């Protein structure tokens, strides 16, 4: 059995981000949201008012095409490293709490395992995501930051695109990061990282996106 992916990242100024493998998860007990696979697939409700929006942490991330519906925890310490979610937690996503929160200006970075010893993990199907697809992040203030996927990139760990991933932006953006490429059985690690990029499509009230029984 191969061990799970271990991720380690340093932010700009000599930064190195290393990820290795692990799996997908489900946010147990959370309200079921009505989200299309593609952002343009339907008329969305009126966006939430943006005036004086308060900072809030991410608590859940959904990527319909990849089958992702997972809780989010904060990662990263004062030493500037971004660690992976615990290896035994296949359905858990980590957020770089040293960077912007989803919905705030700048690139919010979320890290998830590709697989674990037990099998596929939370970002196991991330490669299936296409431009235009929906990524939604539920925040602790009961708002949902929705992003439109703009593209993806696979890069060797030694050539991780630090500046592109953590680039400052006046608008909210998102990065989803997991392992990719060939699994090196000697080093017990994947050789590459897969990064999915997204732009902000709107922020909505959670109540407006909750799936209602009997709705078409």
Secondary structure as GFF3:
##gff-version 3
##sequence-region A 1 216
A	DSSP	beta_strand	8	10	.	.	.	ID=ss1
A	DSSP	three_ten_helix	39	41	.	.	.	ID=ss2
A	DSSP	beta_strand	58	63	.	.	.	ID=ss3
A	DSSP	three_ten_helix	64	66	.	.	.	ID=ss4
A	DSSP	beta_strand	68	75	.	.	.	ID=ss5
A	DSSP	beta_strand	81	83	.	.	.	ID=ss6
A	DSSP	beta_strand	92	96	.	.	.	ID=ss7
A	DSSP	beta_strand	106	112	.	.	.	ID=ss8
A	DSSP	beta_strand	115	116	.	.	.	ID=ss9
A	DSSP	beta_strand	119	120	.	.	.	ID=ss10
A	DSSP	three_ten_helix	126	128	.	.	.	ID=ss11
A	DSSP	beta_strand	134	139	.	.	.	ID=ss12
A	DSSP	beta_strand	143	156	.	.	.	ID=ss13
A	DSSP	three_ten_helix	157	159	.	.	.	ID=ss14
A	DSSP	alpha_helix	162	165	.	.	.	ID=ss15
A	DSSP	beta_strand	172	184	.	.	.	ID=ss16
A	DSSP	beta_strand	189	205	.	.	.	ID=ss17
A	DSSP	alpha_helix	206	209	.	.	.	ID=ss18
###
